[in-house]
Amino acid sequence: MNKEKAKGGIEPSFLDWARKIYEPFKAKRGERKKRFRTDSDIEIKPLYTPMDNPESQYDVKISYPGVYPFTRGVYPTMYRGRLWTMRQYAGFGSAEETNKRFHYLLEQGQTGLSVAFDLPTQMGYDSDDDMALGEVGRVGVAIDTLDDFRTLMKGIPLDKVSTSMTINATASILLAMYVAIAEENGVPLDKIAGTIQNDILKEYYARGTYIYPPAPSMRLVTDIFSWCKDNTPSWNTISISGYHIREAGATAVQELAFTLSDAVSYVTAAIEAGLDVDDFAPRLSFFFGVHNNLFEEVAKFRAARRIWARIMKEKFNAKKDKSLLLRFHTQTAGCTLTAQQVENNVIRVTLQALAAVLGGTQSLHTNSKDEALSLPSEEAVLTALRTQQVIAEETGVTDTIDPLGGSYFVESLTDELETKVTELMEKIEAMGGMIKAVETRFPQKEIERSAYLYQKSVEEGETIVVGVNKYTDQSVAHQGRFRVDPAVAEKQIANLEKFKEKRNEKNVALLLSDIEETARSSKNMMPAIIEAVKGGCTLGEISKAMEKVFGRFNPASGTGV
């Protein structure tokens, strides 16, 4: 059936319904809003029909799971074959306490680990650095040395549990520690599985944990691609992150456009570094947020798969099917959690998790209800994990593949998102790519504008946040109870001093000199970093050795200083 026949077949009856039934009823009774729209300001029509989803486009735009352009899923069986990885994000205080939380989560049925690091670790400072004062162990676990990493992963079967590490500027150092621990435990490197975020570009405009300027940072990214290709084939070398972009205030359209434009920059850089696209592309992965507008979020994930498959096939001439797959982790939206009526957050997280599953995610983290108040309590973390398990085991949404596929509304929304995302990506490409766009502050300004408009709509009551600007009560939110003990920092610094006392300082100096020499050359950085980690160099020392050569990024000038 061609498009015109489909349209001609239903259009007269649709127009008759709209004129004789819908419009008179609306004129008499009214509607709740003057304008219905998604979070990305896409207009929502009152009704969707086959005119919005012509059958003639099925093979081109939708097709089948595991078949190009992968709109309906990256694998032929999806959740009928295997559920998504339930990967709760954890990391606080000391490596010892975080290790206890890991074991607790695994005992409760979690199937993968996800590590949060504190800000000093993310930004290349040891815990005894003046810049780390007041931040040690605050927003994640403090990791200074290989001893810390040994404690973090104690008792974790590295050949059976995959580990995701949210780390960017110091990703190469944390990966080196993971590799060293695997070798110590006799685990072959081709058996370790997991992901390092390693997505430095979004740090410059959405998150801020950068160290070096963009050029050497991109070199570290591609060095990891190259080294992992030859040594850790099951490791995902990058998780290109839209989550932090969305948390900063971006819309769903901006989240996809900026994330996929970052991804284009990474692929381009890797090819320019001499790598074949089909050698590294299968290990690329993505990380998205999922918000409350259920249908837009489902459509967002479906559109993302389709756009990326076409980019890899048409722009980069990838030949392997695995190079075309957009595999992604999802986290429910921290910025939607409210301190008011915290129990409402359980409902928000449930609906967001459902959207991620209906959208075909490969792994999922569900936020805890009390995260707007404090670090999540053990009780709240368990509820968040059980949310995933109930969706997986009790709802039936995993019994068929892409259950919303074919919905006139969802397919139309998928098309609309694809169009808007592609237009924004083309605008970025015309600027010279994402790095040039960041240098002119284009994504920063776009995100700031969207964040302002959203906050304005909440304050004016146009956007409803239950318990905040509607259905409020006078009860006081309970105070968060879970805090990092200040003694954690003191103990961490004492452990660091003991670690330094027992190492060979002459050998450390030689290893750090080798880091500098390698940074000045065109050689891959990973072997030197791995040897430095094994030889007793700290994360801060390795980072500063590279900083001597690369410089530290100055956001005011856009260069290293």
SULBEL-V111325 format. One record per residue. N is the residue number from 0. OMEGA is omega as a letter, one per 20 degrees, with the letter a starting at -180 (999 if undefined). Layout:
n	omega
N	OMEGA
N	OMEGA
//
This chain:
n	omega
0	r
1	a
2	a
3	r
4	r
5	a
6	a
7	a
8	a
9	a
10	a
11	a
12	r
13	a
14	r
15	r
16	a
17	a
18	a
19	a
20	a
21	a
22	r
23	r
24	r
25	r
26	a
27	a
28	a
29	r
30	a
31	a
32	r
33	a
34	r
35	a
36	r
37	r
38	r
39	r
40	r
41	a
42	r
43	r
44	a
45	a
46	r
47	a
48	r
49	r
50	r
51	a
52	a
53	a
54	a
55	a
56	a
57	a
58	a
59	a
60	a
61	r
62	a
63	r
64	a
65	a
66	r
67	j
68	r
69	r
70	a
71	r
72	a
73	a
74	a
75	a
76	a
77	a
78	r
79	r
80	a
81	r
82	r
83	r
84	r
85	a
86	a
87	a
88	a
89	r
90	r
91	r
92	a
93	r
94	a
95	r
96	r
97	r
98	r
99	r
100	r
101	a
102	r
103	a
104	r
105	r
106	a
107	r
108	r
109	a
110	r
111	r
112	r
113	a
114	r
115	r
116	r
117	a
118	r
119	r
120	a
121	a
122	r
123	r
124	r
125	a
126	r
127	r
128	r
129	a
130	a
131	a
132	r
133	a
134	a
135	r
136	a
137	a
138	r
139	a
140	r
141	r
142	r
143	a
144	r
145	r
146	r
147	a
148	r
149	r
150	a
151	a
152	a
153	r
154	r
155	r
156	a
157	r
158	a
159	a
160	r
161	a
162	r
163	a
164	r
165	a
166	a
167	a
168	r
169	a
170	a
171	a
172	r
173	r
174	r
175	r
176	r
177	r
178	a
179	r
180	r
181	r
182	r
183	a
184	r
185	r
186	r
187	a
188	r
189	r
190	r
191	a
192	r
193	a
194	r
195	a
196	r
197	a
198	a
199	a
200	a
201	r
202	a
203	a
204	a
205	a
206	r
207	a
208	r
209	r
210	a
211	r
212	a
213	a
214	r
215	r
216	r
217	r
218	r
219	r
220	a
221	r
222	r
223	r
224	a
225	a
226	a
227	r
228	a
229	a
230	a
231	a
232	r
233	a
234	r
235	a
236	r
237	r
238	a
239	a
240	r
241	a
242	a
243	r
244	r
245	r
246	r
247	r
248	a
249	r
250	r
251	r
252	r
253	r
254	a
255	a
256	a
257	r
258	a
259	r
260	r
261	a
262	r
263	r
264	r
265	r
266	r
267	a
268	r
269	r
270	r
271	r
272	r
273	a
274	r
275	a
276	a
277	r
278	a
279	a
280	r
281	a
282	r
283	r
284	a
285	a
286	a
287	r
288	r
289	a
290	a
291	a
292	a
293	a
294	r
295	a
296	r
297	a
298	r
299	a
300	r
301	r
302	a
303	r
304	a
305	a
306	a
307	r
308	a
309	r
310	a
311	a
312	a
313	a
314	a
315	r
316	r
317	a
318	a
319	r
320	a
321	r
322	a
323	a
324	r
325	r
326	a
327	r
328	r
329	r
330	r
331	a
332	r
333	a
334	r
335	r
336	a
337	r
338	r
339	r
340	a
341	r
342	r
343	a
344	r
345	a
346	r
347	a
348	r
349	a
350	r
351	r
352	r
353	r
354	r
355	r
356	r
357	r
358	r
359	a
360	r
361	r
362	a
363	r
364	r
365	a
366	r
367	a
368	a
369	a
370	r
371	a
372	a
373	r
374	a
375	r
376	r
377	r
378	a
379	r
380	r
381	r
382	r
383	r
384	r
385	r
386	r
387	a
388	r
389	r
390	a
391	a
392	a
393	a
394	a
395	a
396	r
397	a
398	r
399	a
400	r
401	a
402	r
403	r
404	a
405	r
406	a
407	a
408	a
409	r
410	r
411	r
412	r
413	r
414	a
415	r
416	r
417	a
418	a
419	r
420	a
421	r
422	r
423	r
424	r
425	r
426	r
427	r
428	r
429	r
430	a
431	r
432	a
433	r
434	r
435	r
436	r
437	a
438	r
439	r
440	r
441	a
442	r
443	a
444	r
445	r
446	r
447	r
448	a
449	r
450	r
451	a
452	r
453	a
454	r
455	a
456	r
457	a
458	r
459	r
460	r
461	r
462	a
463	r
464	a
465	a
466	a
467	r
468	r
469	a
470	a
471	r
472	a
473	a
474	a
475	r
476	r
477	a
478	r
479	a
480	a
481	a
482	r
483	r
484	r
485	r
486	r
487	a
488	r
489	r
490	r
491	r
492	r
493	r
494	r
495	r
496	r
497	r
498	a
499	a
500	a
501	a
502	r
503	a
504	r
505	r
506	r
507	a
508	r
509	a
510	r
511	r
512	r
513	r
514	a
515	a
516	r
517	r
518	r
519	a
520	r
521	a
522	r
523	a
524	a
525	a
526	a
527	a
528	r
529	r
530	r
531	r
532	r
533	a
534	r
535	r
536	r
537	r
538	a
539	r
540	r
541	r
542	a
543	r
544	r
545	a
546	r
547	a
548	a
549	a
550	r
551	a
552	r
553	a
554	r
555	a
556	a
557	a
558	r
559	r
560	999
//
